[in-house]
């Protein structure tokens, strides 16, 4: 199972909501019983019978539309007993619904779902385990809008405490992905611990949005090809990356420490950022790195450029390298310098 028993968790979560519907249904049935009984026993019109049923249910004490027969009086006594039971059940159910906070939860969920449907260029993170939490942390740092898909009720409670937007359910199901507004998303990251589950998520996601960037976790190297065949753009194996990182702490500790400084921009103040040139100002299109003079413009250094033709990276590109609308440049600088670069360079 991908997350456990989905139907059980949803049934438990919606129990109070179903009781509200049941209470309304019982009241309607009780009124129908009263109307039908008065029409049958006292030969009343529908309007008169409905009037008798309502005043009996509400116990307002208005007079009858006509003198009741013995059978009508017995029926009214039975009806009053039924109505008292129905009214007590309905009041108890509705009060419990409000006091337990189920109403507020439903309202909050409704508002959140409306906000999700308004999102665009957001990231969907499947699973809120160790890798999922780290993804959310990094996305939050970059102010990137995101949605979490999770189905474990205990983890859902934790997500609610943080106030993160989420959809509860199985991420391999089209309905859940559509509720996550996958059509307007820019990327999905599947962090589930079982490779087969990630394959199903990738297949479903690719079917619904062919332009989506799909990143998937893999536990085994043999799963990498399967995930790529299913439609994943990138496959990440955290265990392999972790082992590589730890080994290099022995072999090249200073290099790894420098890399940590580059990536941990909150503590170090250093920021590496990629800039897509699709919306650069026209005055910079077709000019070389030297002509634009990034260093003078904002203080950043261009450390890499992705070739728009073959997708290869040019490390430390030459000053005469031309920047065009399809280029992607990687810059290094402080957060303030990078922000200035974005404002100056882009339209």
C-alpha distance (Angstrom), angle and dihedral (degrees) to the residues before:
residue distance angle dihedral
X1 . . .
X2 3.77 . .
X3 3.79 97.9 .
X4 3.75 106.5 -10.5
X5 3.75 128.5 -91.8
X6 3.81 105.4 -14.9
X7 3.79 96.1 -176.4
X8 3.81 93.1 52.6
X9 3.81 93.9 52.5
X10 3.79 93.5 46.1
X11 3.82 92.3 47.1
X12 3.80 91.3 51.0
X13 3.77 93.0 46.7
X14 3.84 93.7 49.0
X15 3.82 98.9 43.0
X16 3.80 95.1 108.1
X17 3.79 90.9 46.7
X18 3.83 90.9 55.4
X19 3.81 91.0 47.9
X20 3.80 89.8 57.5
X21 3.79 89.6 55.0
X22 3.79 90.1 47.0
X23 3.81 92.2 50.9
X24 3.81 91.1 52.2
X25 3.79 91.0 47.3
X26 3.83 92.0 50.6
X27 3.82 91.3 51.2
X28 3.81 91.4 50.6
X29 3.80 91.7 48.1
X30 3.80 90.7 49.3
X31 3.82 91.2 51.9
X32 3.81 90.1 47.6
X33 3.81 89.5 51.1
X34 3.81 90.5 52.5
X35 3.81 93.7 47.4
X36 3.80 92.9 46.9
X37 3.82 92.3 46.0
X38 3.81 95.6 50.4
X39 3.79 92.1 45.5
X40 3.80 90.8 50.5
X41 3.81 100.6 39.9
X42 3.81 102.0 32.7
X43 3.81 98.0 26.8
X44 3.82 91.5 -127.0
X45 3.77 126.1 164.7
X46 3.80 116.8 -105.1
X47 3.81 92.3 -103.1
X48 3.82 93.7 49.5
X49 3.81 91.5 45.0
X50 3.82 90.9 48.9
X51 3.82 89.6 49.2
X52 3.83 91.1 51.7
X53 3.83 91.9 48.0
X54 3.82 92.6 50.2
X55 3.81 96.9 47.5
X56 3.81 89.5 46.9
X57 3.80 91.7 50.4
X58 3.80 93.7 45.1
X59 3.83 93.9 41.9
X60 3.83 90.4 -143.4
X61 3.81 91.6 147.2
X62 3.82 100.2 -128.5
X63 3.79 116.9 156.3
X64 3.79 124.3 -91.2
X65 3.78 119.6 -101.7
X66 3.83 88.1 -120.3
X67 3.80 140.7 -4.0
X68 3.79 107.7 -71.1
X69 3.77 122.1 -127.5
X70 3.81 121.2 -127.0
X71 3.78 89.5 -97.7
X72 3.81 90.1 49.1
X73 3.79 91.9 51.6
X74 3.82 92.0 50.4
X75 3.80 89.7 47.8
X76 3.83 90.3 49.5
X77 3.82 91.5 51.9
X78 3.81 90.9 50.9
X79 3.80 89.9 44.7
X80 3.82 92.2 52.3
X81 3.82 90.6 52.6
X82 3.80 90.3 49.2
X83 3.80 92.3 46.5
X84 3.83 92.7 49.9
X85 3.82 89.4 53.4
X86 3.80 92.3 45.9
X87 3.80 93.2 46.6
X88 3.82 91.9 48.5
X89 3.82 91.6 50.2
X90 3.81 92.7 47.0
X91 3.81 94.5 48.5
X92 3.81 91.9 46.2
X93 3.81 92.5 49.1
X94 3.80 95.6 46.9
X95 3.81 92.8 44.2
X96 3.80 90.6 49.8
X97 3.82 90.0 48.3
X98 3.80 91.7 54.5
X99 3.82 99.0 38.2
X100 3.82 94.0 47.1
X101 3.79 89.0 56.1
X102 3.80 94.3 -119.2
X103 3.80 90.7 128.5
X104 3.80 91.9 53.9
X105 3.81 90.5 46.9
X106 3.79 91.1 51.8
X107 3.80 92.1 47.8
X108 3.78 91.7 47.6
X109 3.81 90.9 48.2
X110 3.80 91.1 49.9
X111 3.80 91.9 51.6
X112 3.81 91.8 46.7
X113 3.81 92.1 51.3
X114 3.81 89.9 51.8
X115 3.82 90.1 51.0
X116 3.82 91.2 49.1
X117 3.79 91.2 54.1
X118 3.83 89.3 54.2
X119 3.82 93.6 54.6
X120 3.80 124.6 103.6
X121 3.81 133.0 -179.5
X122 3.78 89.6 19.2
X123 3.80 129.1 143.5
X124 3.80 123.8 -118.5
X125 3.81 114.2 -148.0
X126 3.79 114.3 -162.3
X127 3.80 112.2 -153.2
X128 3.79 129.0 13.7
X129 3.79 99.3 -135.8
X130 3.79 125.9 119.7
X131 3.80 94.8 -61.7
X132 3.78 93.2 40.6
X133 3.80 92.4 52.2
X134 3.79 90.7 50.9
X135 3.80 90.4 50.8
X136 3.80 90.7 51.4
X137 3.80 90.5 48.9
X138 3.80 92.2 53.7
X139 3.81 93.8 43.7
X140 3.80 89.6 50.8
X141 3.79 90.0 52.2
X142 3.78 90.2 55.4
X143 3.83 93.9 43.5
X144 3.80 89.6 -120.5
X145 3.83 113.2 158.5
X146 3.80 112.6 -120.2
X147 3.79 143.6 174.6
X148 3.80 126.2 -151.9
X149 3.79 123.1 -142.2
X150 3.80 111.3 -157.8
X151 3.78 135.0 150.6
X152 3.80 105.3 -173.0
X153 3.85 105.8 105.2
X154 3.81 92.7 -148.9
X155 3.80 91.9 52.7
X156 3.81 89.9 44.9
X157 3.81 88.6 59.7
X158 3.82 89.2 54.0
X159 3.81 91.3 49.5
X160 3.81 89.7 50.3
X161 3.81 90.5 52.9
X162 3.81 89.9 56.6
X163 3.79 91.3 45.4
X164 3.81 94.6 -126.5
X165 3.82 118.0 158.7
X166 3.79 110.4 -109.8
X167 3.78 146.7 164.7
X168 3.78 119.0 -144.0
X169 3.78 116.2 -140.1
X170 3.80 148.5 63.6
X171 3.81 109.4 -41.9
X172 3.81 92.4 -151.4
X173 3.81 89.6 66.3
X174 3.80 116.4 92.2
X175 3.81 92.6 -139.1
X176 3.81 92.6 58.6
X177 3.81 92.7 47.1
X178 3.80 91.1 48.7
X179 3.81 89.8 50.7
X180 3.81 85.8 54.7
X181 3.82 87.7 57.5
X182 3.80 92.1 -118.1
X183 3.80 90.6 165.9
X184 3.83 90.0 70.1
X185 3.82 97.4 33.4
X186 3.79 122.0 110.5
X187 3.81 97.6 -153.3
X188 3.79 145.3 4.7
X189 3.80 125.4 -153.3
X190 3.80 116.2 -160.9
X191 3.81 110.9 -160.7
X192 3.81 100.5 168.7
X193 3.83 115.8 144.1
X194 3.83 95.5 -130.1
X195 3.81 116.7 70.7
X196 3.81 94.4 -149.0
X197 3.81 89.9 57.7
X198 3.79 90.7 51.3
X199 3.82 90.1 51.3
X200 3.81 90.9 55.8
X201 3.81 91.2 47.7
X202 3.82 91.6 49.9
X203 3.81 92.1 48.6
X204 3.81 92.8 50.3
X205 3.80 93.8 44.3
X206 3.80 94.4 49.1
X207 3.81 91.1 49.5
X208 3.82 92.0 53.8
X209 3.80 98.0 42.7
X210 3.79 118.7 21.0
X211 3.83 93.1 -176.1
X212 3.80 94.4 52.6
X213 3.80 120.4 119.5
X214 3.82 105.3 -127.3
X215 3.79 122.1 -161.6
X216 3.79 119.9 -179.0
X217 3.76 136.9 -174.1
X218 3.81 118.1 -129.4
X219 3.78 128.4 -166.0
X220 3.80 96.6 -168.6
X221 3.81 129.6 44.2
X222 3.81 89.6 -134.5
X223 3.81 89.4 64.6
X224 3.80 94.8 59.0
X225 3.80 95.1 81.0
X226 3.82 92.0 44.9
X227 3.80 91.6 52.5
X228 3.79 92.3 48.1
X229 3.80 90.5 48.8
X230 3.81 88.8 50.8
X231 3.80 89.4 55.8
X232 3.81 108.6 -87.5
X233 3.81 114.8 149.1
X234 3.80 93.3 -161.8
X235 3.80 131.6 20.3
X236 3.80 118.4 -161.8
X237 3.80 125.7 -166.1
X238 3.82 106.6 -162.9
X239 3.81 94.0 -168.1
X240 3.81 92.1 54.9
X241 3.80 92.2 46.9
X242 3.80 90.9 47.7
X243 3.81 92.4 50.9
X244 3.79 91.6 47.9
X245 3.80 90.8 49.7
X246 3.80 94.0 49.8
X247 3.82 93.2 47.4
X248 3.79 91.5 51.4
X249 3.79 90.5 51.7
X250 3.82 83.5 69.6
X251 3.79 99.3 37.1
X252 3.82 100.4 37.7
X253 3.81 108.7 9.5
X254 3.81 96.7 160.0
X255 3.79 92.5 50.6
X256 3.79 91.5 49.7
X257 3.79 91.2 47.9
X258 3.81 89.8 51.1
X259 3.80 90.2 49.3
X260 3.81 88.7 51.3
X261 3.81 89.4 53.2
X262 3.81 90.4 52.1
X263 3.79 94.9 49.5
X264 3.81 99.0 39.3
X265 3.81 94.1 66.8
X266 3.84 94.4 161.8
X267 3.80 95.0 66.3
X268 3.80 99.9 29.4
X269 3.79 100.1 39.9
X270 3.81 88.4 -135.5
X271 3.78 117.3 124.9
X272 3.79 132.5 -166.7
X273 3.77 113.6 -166.9
X274 3.79 139.3 172.5
X275 3.78 119.1 -133.5
X276 3.79 121.4 -159.7
X277 3.77 110.3 -146.9
X278 3.80 96.3 -154.0
X279 3.80 90.5 104.1
X280 3.80 101.8 33.2
X281 3.78 120.3 137.2
X282 3.80 112.2 -86.7
X283 3.80 91.5 -122.0
X284 3.83 89.6 68.8
X285 3.82 97.9 45.7
X286 3.81 113.0 111.4
X287 3.78 94.5 10.1
X288 3.78 126.3 122.6
X289 3.80 126.6 -113.7
X290 3.81 88.7 -107.9
X291 3.80 92.7 51.6
X292 3.79 93.4 49.6
X293 3.82 90.5 44.6
X294 3.82 98.0 -156.8
X295 3.78 91.5 -171.4
X296 3.79 93.0 58.3
X297 3.79 93.0 37.9
X298 3.79 96.7 58.3
X299 3.80 110.8 -18.8
X300 3.82 97.4 -100.8
X301 3.80 126.3 128.1
X302 3.81 123.0 -137.0
X303 3.80 104.9 -130.1
X304 3.82 99.4 169.5
X305 3.78 142.4 8.6
X306 3.79 128.1 -162.1
X307 3.77 113.9 -134.4
X308 3.83 108.8 -124.0
X309 3.83 91.9 -147.7
X310 3.81 105.3 53.0
X311 3.83 100.7 9.1
X312 3.82 92.8 -121.2
X313 3.80 120.5 143.3
X314 3.78 121.6 -119.2
X315 3.79 106.9 -149.8
X316 3.81 114.0 -146.5
X317 3.82 91.7 -4.5
X318 3.78 119.4 -143.1
X319 3.85 118.2 -98.4
X320 3.81 91.1 -113.6
X321 3.84 92.6 58.1
X322 3.80 109.2 125.9
X323 3.82 121.0 -127.2
X324 3.79 116.6 -145.1
X325 3.80 136.6 170.1
X326 3.81 93.2 -88.5
X327 3.79 96.0 51.3
X328 3.78 125.1 109.9
X329 3.79 115.5 -157.4
X330 3.80 128.8 -165.6
X331 3.80 114.6 -146.7
X332 3.79 134.0 -171.1
X333 3.78 125.5 -150.9
X334 3.77 145.1 99.6
X335 3.79 119.0 -53.0
X336 3.79 89.8 -105.5
X337 3.81 92.1 51.4
X338 3.80 92.8 49.0
X339 3.80 91.5 48.4
X340 3.80 90.3 50.3
X341 3.80 89.5 48.7
X342 3.82 91.8 53.8
X343 3.81 92.9 49.1
X344 3.82 93.7 45.6
X345 3.80 99.1 39.9
X346 3.81 101.8 41.0
X347 3.77 131.5 62.0
